[in-house]
């Protein structure tokens, strides 16, 4: 904060108020621009940040107090500190008082955000949106249809030798002179590259693709379905769990766990360098990171017989109020940065691959995040 001018924020029944205190009498009569800015700060290597101006006003400064009433300008503002993204709220004042450089002052407005303190989250957020998937491969293999079982075996027979062979090829090309390399060369921007590293990267990508294809087949032991009921989801919204979850299993489901979870998703961008032959270029990539989460519904089902609709064994109601008390409201800063809210229906099983379906909650009213249920 400058010793010539400072910015203070306070709340009133009509909204937020900013007081610009001018300590230097030489600034009296100067023109200034005051902005309230929502910043998106990416917290990873080579970040690409973004910002959005929520309110802007031109004023002529007077010595002492200069009061600016923001009204509802900060109603949708968010202060959020996450894993890979922070959303910061700042007041930025630029005073037209210099021939070359103007005086610039900024202040942190986190206390001016009208969002009540969020309810504490119990446990690790990752166990909410991405619980550990432990399963018995052979039990799962026996539970899926014959055609799916044949597909899994074919993928293993065809895919594993290809992955291992590619890695061995990289080892071979690493050990011999470049003139005798079969596939992976050693030429790069600095005159050398690692054939082994190239091969391991390719094998890793192929291995991930192989596992995703196998996992898709292993999930076919049942048809798991989920949908949100009609109407907008609001703070006091309740519905029957049976209206959301459905599906049938080919085999009896013992010790299944059915959950509906909600979580914030962080969005942002970063830059990376890609090599193209002997040249390279900088590209901008977008990312999404599942973060803070809350469990809205969690039921343990001792037994669901085969070919019986799952909904027949769930007769509880789901209350959506914890979503609005625990999570942060959707907040976009540009098209690629900000926070969103997602819902996910999950079926967890100790022997079979877990089922999950991401559900879009639609438009969530920001006002529902800003009030508490009495």
Number of C-alpha atoms within 10 A of each C-alpha: 10 12 9 14 21 17 22 15 19 13 16 9 6 10 17 22 17 21 16 21 18 21 17 13 12 12 20 14 13 13 15 20 16 21 18 25 21 27 21 27 22 24 18 14 9 13 18 19 18 19 18 14 14 16 14 16 12 13 15 14 20 19 16 15 16 15 14 15 16 18 14 12 14 21 18 19 24 25 22 16 12 18 14 18 26 21 25 19 27 18 22 17 23 16 21 17 16 8 6 6 9 12 15 17 18 18 16 16 24 17 13 22 18 20 22 13 10 14 13 10 13 10 10 13 18 14 12 23 26 11 13 11 13 13 15 12 13 10 11 18 21 14 22 21 15 11 9 20 18 14 15 20 13 12 14 15 11 11 17 15 11 15 20 15 14 20 21 15 19 25 18 18 22 21 12 11 11 15 9 11 17 12 13 20 20 17 14 14 12 7 8 10 15 16 24 22 15 18 24 19 13 15 20 14 12 17 17 11 13 18 15 12 14 19 14 13 21 24 20 21 22 21 15 20 17 20 15 18 13 6 8 13 19 19 21 12 12 14 15 15 24 18 16 17 23 19 15 20 20 16 16 17 22 15 15 20 17 21 20 26 20 27 24 25 21 27 22 28 21 17 15 12 11 11 11 10 9 10 9 11 9 10 10 12 13 12 13 17 15 21 21 22 27 26 22 16 18 14 15 14 15 11 12 20 15 14 14 16 18 22 18 12 17 19 11 12 13 18 16 19 19 17 25 25 23 22 22 26 24 20 19 18 20 12 9 18 26 27 28 21 25 19 22 20 23 26 20 21 19 15 19 26 22 20 19 20 15 16 17 13 16 12 11 17 16 18 14 18 25 19 14 11 9 3
